[in-house]
Amino acid sequence: SIRYVSTDSGKLYFNSLRTYWQERIDLDDGEDSRDIPTALVDAFKRLDNDISLEAQVDEGDPFSHCTPLRVAISGCTACIAHLDGVDLHVANVGDSRAVLGVQNDDGSWTALTISNDHNAQNPEELWRVRSEHPALEEKTVVKHDRLLGLLMPFRAFGDIKFKWSSELLSRVLETRPELLAGNEYAKMLPANYHTPPYLIAEPEVTHHRLRPQDKFLILATDGLWDQMHRQNVIQVIGEHLTGLHWQKPISGLSFTLGQMHSLLVERKARASSAFEDHNMATHLIRHCLGGDGFGMVDRRRLAKMLSLPPDLSRMYRDDITVTVIQLNTPVIQTHY
């Protein structure tokens, strides 16, 4: 994938990673370090710092879409998991989310969120952002639930126009104007930009001790959670794993006789054949984009959502990235 974007950028990022590896090896004192949270925080902060430094010395091809400066102007959230035995650590920056699928004694499924969103809907995060800036900025640092009235997540990699000093931003952007040709947004300094940085890339690390009833973990961007409630997400994957979906009664739902007939016909066809999705993440995205509200996938709706042109798709959905991790129940049980 690096080669597809830019060979020069791939070399740059690989060299940065190799330097980081060597530094970690040189600092290793030979002891078996178990301080996972500190390691995750250091790695996130170092990556963001490297992105910033590479952008400041950018000598990339101005015609490339992946110069270090363009990468640094872009923003990216991240949510990763580190699993060691039954110890699950999740490091999160932004509004991606980690959710566990928990199977209850009666076979039903429950969603357990492991991470916290970093946006205006999180009171603790809202307090953190406001407390890091003077009282005079209280009404401007978060405006209309966005950082400086512009950015939805309060933590992210890159997005240097919310981190660098105004002097550094002006100097770098004026020195290499050809790198930002056609990107007027990147050239503009946010309003009320007085005490940067406003955005950080320090992750919030949470810990969960896995139990036998914890069956799978979903890491996904906000594009998924904006479209589906977490309980529905867990339900779709849980039923896909157990194959119980086609045995559930359909009472309690409100639909016409024609809809009921179509539902029963599709159930019969699907129940008599193997699941079409062997990949659980694919299965989930299919339901996210093409769900009909009755637990089925409307193929016509799915085709329309997938064929929307890029400039129009943002009006209907955000980018969606999903990873589904099945947990090894027998191994977990050995710890109990």
Secondary structure, DSSP 4 states (H G I P E B T S, - for coil): -HHHH-HHHHHHHHHHHHHHHHHHHHH--SS----HHHHHHHHHHHHHHHHHHHHHT----TT-TT-HHHHHHSEE-EEEEEEETTEEEEEEESS-EEEEEEE-TTS-EEEEE-S---STT-HHHHHHHHHTS-GGGTTTSEETTEETTTBS-SB-EE-GGGTS-HHHHHHHHHH-GGGGTT-HHHHSPPTT--S----B-PPEEEEEE--TTEEEEEEE-HHHHHHS-HHHHHHHHHHHHHT-GGGS--TT----HHHHHHHHHHHHHHHTS--S-SSHHHHHHHHHHHB-SSSSB-HHHHHHHHT--HHHHTTT-----EEEEE--HHHHHTT-
